Amino acid sequence: MIGELFSYWTFGLDAHASGEHNLRYHPVKLVVWALVAIAVSAVMSAVRLALFGEPQAGWTVALFPLLLPLTGAVAHKPPRYAPALFWGLAAGGVTAVLLGIDVATTLSSFWAGFAAVCAGFLVCSVVFAAIARPHPASPED
């Protein structure tokens, strides 16, 4: 799965390279990869906190893995990917802001922001996957 993740994220020799954009894209994969990206970001953040303490600036580098699943999904151009991206980003942004406001009262400022952003990316991926899911071919096709 790790090899497939890197191939998908880096647009390696897969269905995208052959011009068959929808062959390997699947909404469930997008959500699973978003969860994997959140886990990778959490580990990166925890290691950075353990080594350097609470970050003052530059902590957003740990959020880079969160961009990869959605970037890969958009690159595969599934059906309705433009409106899916718009509504996904809108839902993810609203989730991140509202959760950030709510969680900021109970966690440290770093983890509150991190949790809110991760939740926003997850919601964005779920909404994108729901809107851009491929429909099964009809028997007439």
C-alpha positions in Angstrom: 0.0 0.0 0.0 2.9 2.4 0.7 4.2 1.9 -2.8 0.8 2.6 -4.2 0.5 5.7 -2.0 3.8 7.1 -3.3 2.9 6.2 -6.9 -0.5 7.9 -6.5 1.0 11.0 -4.7 3.9 11.5 -7.1 1.9 10.6 -10.3 4.2 7.7 -11.1 3.7 5.1 -13.8 0.1 4.2 -13.2 -3.3 4.8 -14.8 -2.7 8.6 -14.8 0.4 8.3 -16.9 -1.4 6.1 -19.4 -4.2 8.6 -19.9 -6.8 6.5 -18.1 -7.4 9.0 -15.3 -10.3 7.3 -13.5 -8.9 3.7 -13.5 -7.2 3.8 -10.1 -9.1 6.6 -8.4 -11.6 5.5 -5.9 -13.3 7.6 -3.2 -12.5 5.1 -0.4 -8.8 5.3 -1.2 -8.9 9.0 -0.9 -10.4 8.9 2.6 -8.1 6.2 3.7 -5.1 8.1 2.4 -6.3 11.2 4.1 -6.3 9.3 7.4 -2.8 8.0 6.7 -1.7 11.5 5.9 -3.1 12.7 9.2 -1.3 10.0 11.0 2.0 10.9 9.3 1.5 14.6 10.1 0.7 13.7 13.8 3.9 11.7 14.1 6.0 14.4 12.5 4.5 17.0 14.8 5.0 14.8 17.9 8.6 14.2 17.0 9.2 17.9 16.4 7.5 18.8 19.7 9.6 16.3 21.5 12.8 17.5 20.0 12.3 21.3 19.8 9.3 22.1 22.1 6.2 24.1 21.2 6.8 25.7 17.8 6.5 29.4 17.4 6.7 29.5 13.6 7.1 27.0 10.8 5.1 24.2 12.2 2.9 24.1 9.1 5.6 22.0 7.4 4.1 19.0 9.3 0.8 19.6 7.4 2.4 19.0 4.0 1.4 15.3 3.9 -2.3 16.4 4.3 -2.2 18.0 0.8 -1.0 14.9 -1.0 -4.1 12.7 -1.1 -6.4 15.5 -2.4 -3.7 16.6 -4.9 -3.5 13.1 -6.2 -7.2 12.7 -6.4 -7.6 16.0 -8.3 -4.8 14.9 -10.7 -6.8 11.8 -11.6 -9.6 14.1 -12.7 -12.6 12.0 -11.5 -16.1 12.9 -12.6 -17.2 16.3 -11.3 -13.8 17.0 -9.7 -14.1 20.8 -10.0 -17.3 21.2 -8.0 -16.1 18.5 -5.7 -12.9 20.4 -5.0 -14.9 23.6 -4.4 -17.4 22.1 -2.0 -14.7 20.0 -0.3 -12.5 23.0 0.4 -15.5 25.0 1.6 -16.7 22.3 4.0 -13.2 21.6 5.2 -12.5 25.3 5.8 -15.7 25.8 7.8 -14.9 22.6 9.8 -11.4 23.7 10.6 -12.5 27.2 11.7 -15.4 26.0 13.8 -13.5 23.1 15.4 -10.5 25.4 15.9 -12.6 27.8 17.9 -14.3 25.1 19.9 -11.2 22.9 20.6 -8.9 25.9 21.4 -10.4 26.1 24.9 -9.3 22.5 25.9 -6.0 21.8 24.2 -2.7 23.7 23.8 -2.7 26.2 21.0 -0.6 23.9 18.7 -2.7 20.8 19.1 -5.9 22.7 18.9 -4.9 24.1 15.6 -3.5 20.8 14.4 -6.6 18.9 15.3 -8.8 21.5 13.6 -6.8 21.5 10.4 -6.6 17.7 10.2 -10.4 17.5 10.7 -10.8 20.1 8.0 -8.7 18.1 5.6 -10.6 14.9 6.4 -14.0 16.5 5.9 -12.7 18.0 2.6 -11.6 14.6 1.5 -14.9 13.0 2.4 -17.0 15.7 0.6 -14.7 15.5 -2.4 -15.0 11.7 -2.5 -18.8 11.9 -2.1 -19.3 14.3 -5.0 -16.6 13.0 -7.3 -17.4 9.3 -6.9 -17.6 7.4 -10.2 -21.0 6.1 -11.1 -21.2 2.5 -12.3 -21.6 2.1 -16.0 -25.1 1.4 -17.1 -25.8 -2.0 -18.9 -26.5 0.0 -22.2 -22.9 1.2 -22.3 
